[in-house]
Amino acid sequence: MKEGNQFKPQRLFTYHLLRYTPNLVRDEWLNIGVLIFDESTGDCRLRLIEEPAEYARVARLQPAADENVLRRLRDHLEDRFEFSLRSRPAPRVIFPVPELSEFIRKLDGTFSTGLQLGPQKGLYGTDVDDEVKRLYEEHVGLHGRVARVGAPGTRSMMREYCSQVWRHAGLWQRVERSIRIAEFTYPGDPMRVDFRYRHNGTHGFVHLLSVSRSPSAAKEYAYTAEHIAPRASFKSEFAAVTDVPLESGNLRHQFIRDTLREARIEPIPLEGFAVWVAKLKPMLQ
């Protein structure tokens, strides 16, 4: 596979689909996530459902599914994954190779009756992030979505675009993803900030806001930023990427802009994110 003028070697990845089974007697299940890893390097990724539309799909296909239980299962699994990685170097998710199989075995053994690992399978690819995205879209995500920069979209669509911008800028390995912020607010806080970068002792947080779908999320992020800044042992800066530009004549957009700026959060329209990253790049190298 070609990337620019470089040819990346094919790597053998191993993956499991994560299945939600609300009723074991009927042996009916739905895929809700992907766990993929490279046994030769210890490179590992986990992706689970998070969008309201994805939970709604589960409810349509499995009327017996309990969304609150499903969300708790998701949080529990991510907590286990993060707990095992706390001593790992950031931002890459790397296991010492001898520990990887043991981690997978223990993880499978701690699942509740509602969550199961599917059979182990293998595939060849060049990039673990590309493969987890592809597997998720094929086996878990909603079909028929067409992402268009500047159009109203879900956070998943926004994340895919922003991830590509980070990669094209050569900064993908310099940013952390899905940062739990409970250490700055209160134990049990489920919120995660999408990206974090570091430069000269400063931690920069970047969060994605789908203004067209969930305008109230701006208040949650503003609350988070206001708690991180005084409690952190480092200097911090914040940015919010919005799915549509905030228009001055729109009262809802004005409310969101004022809410963000009061918390010292820089608003960035999705269509301007690539330019913003280009300006940030020299500080991260």
N, C-alpha and C positions, 0 to 999 in steps of 0.2 A: 504494500500500500504506500502511495506516494504522499508526502507532505512537503510542499515547496519543492526543493531540489533534493530532499532527503528521502530515503527509503527506510521505513521502520520495519524491523524484523517481526515476524509473527510470533506471538506468545500463546501458550496453552493456559486458558483460564478454566477454573472450576466454578460452578454456580449451583445455587439452590433457589427455587421459588418458595416463598413463604405463603402458606395456605391458612385461611381462616375457616374453621369447621365448627359452626355453632351447634351441630347435632351429630355426634360421632356415630350414633346408631344408624342414621340414614346415609352416612359416608358421603355427604355433600359438602363441597368446599369451594372457595373462591381464592384466587391469587391476590395477595395484598402487598407483596413486596418481593425484592430480589436481593440476594446476598451473593457476591461474586468475589473470587480471590485468585491470586497467582501463587501456587504452592512453591514455585522456585524462588520467589522474591519476598513473599509475605504481604504483598500489596493486596488490600482488601477494601471493599465498598459495600454499603448497605443503603437501600432506598425503599421507603414505605409510603403508602398512600397518605395524603394529608389534605387534599382539596375537598371542600364540601360536596362537589359533584361526584367525587370518587366514593365518598361515604354514602351518598344518595344511591349510587349504582349498586353498592353492596346491599342496601336496604331493599331495592327493587328486586334483585335476583335472589336474595335470601331474606324473606320477610321475618324470619325468626332471629335475625341478627340484631344485636343490641349495640347501637352506635357508641354508647358510653363505655361499654365493656371493650369494644374494639379499640377505642382511643386509648384506654388504659393499657391494653395489650401492646399497642404501638409504643407508648411511652416507656413501658417496662422493657421492651426489647431494645429500644435506643439507649436506655439507661445502662443495660447490661453491656451493650456494645461499647459505650463510652467508658464505663468503669474499667473494662479490659484494656482500654487504650490510653488511660491517663498518664502512664509512664512512657508512652510512645512519642517520638519526635513529631512536632506539628510543622506544617499543616498536612503532610502526607500520612495516610493511615497505613502504617507498616507494622507487621508483626515479625518478631524473630521467627524464622521458618519453622524450627522445631515446635514452637508453641501454637502454630496456626491450627493444625488438626485437632489438638487438644481443646482449643477454644471452641471450635465448631462442635465437637462432641459434647462439651459441657453446656454449650448454648442450647443444643437440641434437647438435652436432658432436663433443662429447667423450664421448658415451655409448658404452659397450662394445656388443658385438654382442648381448648379452642384454637390453638395455634400449632402448626406443624411445619417442619421442613420437608419440602418435596424431595424426590430422588436427586442424588448428585449427578450432574451432567457436565460435559466439557465442551469447549469451543475454542477456536483459534481467533485471535484478534491482535491489534497493535496497541490499544490503549484501554485500560480498565475503566476509565470514566466514560469513554465512548460506548463500551460494551454494556455497562450497567444501564445507561440511558436507553440503548437499543432494546435490551431485554425487557426493561420496564415498559416501554411503549408497546412492545409486541405482546407481552403476557399479562400486564397489569393495568396500564393507563387507558384512558378513554380514547376511542378511535375517532377519526374524522376531524381532529383539531388542526386548524391551519393558523400558524403564527404569522403575524404581520406587524412589523415594528410601527408603533404609533396607533395601533388599533386596540380597543379595550380587550384585555386578556386576563387569564388566570395567573396566579403566582407561578405555577408550573411552567407556563409558556414563557413568562418573564425570566425565570431562572435559567431556562435552556438558552435563551438569547444572551443573557449576561454571562453565563459560563463560557459561551463561545467568544465573547468579547475579551474576557480575561485570558483565554487561551491564545487568541490571535495576537494579543499584546505580549505574550511570553511571560505572563504573571500567574498562570494557573497554580504553580507550585509555591507561590508566595502568598496565597490567600487561604485562610481557613474557612470552612463551610459549616453552616448549621450550628452556631455557637449557643449553647444553653446559657442563659443569663441569671439563673437562680442565685448564683453566688453574689450577685450585685443587688438583688431585690429581696426575695424571701424564699426559703426552702420550699420546693414543690412547684415553683413557678414554671409552667410548661413552655413559656415562650422561648423561641430561638431566633437569633439574628442571622440573616442569610450568609453574610460574608464579613470577615475581619482581615485587615492587613496591618502591618507594622512598619514603622520607619522612624529612626532616631528617637526611640523611646516612646513614640506616640502610637496608640492603637486606634485604628480607624474602623468604624462599624458601618456597614452598608446593608440596608434592609429594603425589601421589595414590597411596595404597596399597590394593590390593585384598587385604585381610587374608584373606578367605575363599578366595581363589584362590592367592595367593603371599605367605604370611606371612614368608618369608625376605627379602623385599624391604625390610623394616624395617631389617635389618642393613646393607644396602647404602646406604640413605639416611642412617642414623646415621653410617656411616663417612664419607660425603660431607660431612655437616654438620661433623664433627669436623675435617675437613681445610680446609673453607672458612674457618671462624672464625679460626684463627690466621694464615692466609696472606693473607687479604684485606686491602686497604687501607681498608676501611670496616667499620663496625659491622654485625653481621648478626643476624638472628633467623629461626627456622625453625618451620614448622608442617607437620603431616602430616594429610591428610584420609583417613579410613578408610571403606571401603564399609559397614561395620557398626560399631555402638558397641562399644568394648572392655569386656567384662564382667569384673567383679572375680572371679567364681567360675570363670572359664575360664583354665586354666593357660597356654594358647597366647596368649590375649589379654593375660594378665599379663606374659608374656615380652616381647611387642611393646611394651606400655606402658612397661615398665622400660627396654627398649632405647632407646626414643625419648627418654624423660625423662633418661636418663644422658647423652645427646648434646644435651640442652637443646632438644628438639623438642617443641612443643606438639601433642598429639593432638586432632584434631577429627573427630567423626563426620560423615558426609556429611549426615545429616539436620539437623545444627546449623551447617552451613557458611554458610547465608544469614544467620543471626544473627551469626556471627563476622565476616562481611564488613560487616554493618551497623555493628558496633562499630569496625571498622577505617576505615570510610569517612571520618569527620571528619579523620583524620590524613593522608589522601591528597589532600585538597582545599585 
